[in-house]
């Protein structure tokens, strides 16, 4: 990346994921700016970095300062947004990046925000000639790119009937992830069904999924996945189905029995004044896992792509979802700053970057995938 492109700006750099992204950029010796609301906290993050490159610039700009954000982003080679929950805090940052004509990437996993990015800001970014690539972390690069890789095993011209994605991801969530998750379970999400976005079933359970191998058959639960937004943008299936193993959150059999009911109850509570009390309770939790804890948490993503003639299956495995998120969005931002993105407007990860080439750079996270050979 040349200096002429401008530095990469990380907005929301004082959070758990933001700090990991800052460390990744420092290790890559990429010019970058740490931005957010609190100057003192930003300077503390900068002081804690130990990369070989120069110390990053620090800029305190509130997300309510539209002019300040535009001025900052207009000098940026790319913008990484990681200040969530995005449904509460993300839109001003996205809007300013689009208005500034700067490539935009974020770490959101919130379906409603991703849908708004595609439907509202995608056309504006297309007109400006700049890309916006939401969900460029573990949410939802592995699933979106695995779907593309699996579908590539079909013959050209085959009509895709269904894409089914199943996640097994037992890890310690950060405070930010918990807060975003609380926003996500309120209901009102959508799913891709019969070639259109339609209201999703709010039943907590989903059909069991056989991962094969040691995981085997797993009980699945509903979550508002972004692949209902991203996958149809590049594969055009009739339907998309997603699910998360109950064991991701409740490894014991007793916990698996009660988790669906607990999830439903929490979703209802988020529509009441209890929401504020729950948010305050999250503040008392640890910020997130340490490096050893992150690396000990392994994930599996499986994908089944069914055409009118046959089915293909792909499986992706790896570790450290937060470290992987930082590495993926950093790599994406570097490429975006160089102009190495497959288009403009709102893009799914698999549309923005060649999946196989992009994913090949994350071996340190034990990232590997296998697609069932065409038969």
Secondary structure, 3 states (H helix, E strand, C coil): CCHHHCEEEEECCCCHHHHHHHHHHHHCCCCEEEEECCHHHHHHHHHHCCCCCCCCEEEECCCCCHHHHHHHHHCEEEEEECCCCHHHHCHHHHHHHHHHCCCEEECCCCHHHHHHHHHHHHHHHHHHCCEEECCCECCEHHHHHHHHHHHCCCCCCCCEEEEEEEEEECCCCCHHHHHHHHHHCCCCCEEEECCEEEECCCCCEEEEEECCCCCCEEEEECCCCCHHHHHHHCCCCCEEEEEEEHHHCCCCHHHHHHHHHHHHHHHHHCCCCHHHHHHHHHHCCCCCCCHHHHHHCEEEEEEEEEECCCEEEEEEEEECHHHHHHHHHHHHHHHHHCCCCCCCEECCHHHHCCHHHHHCCCHHHCCEEEECCCC
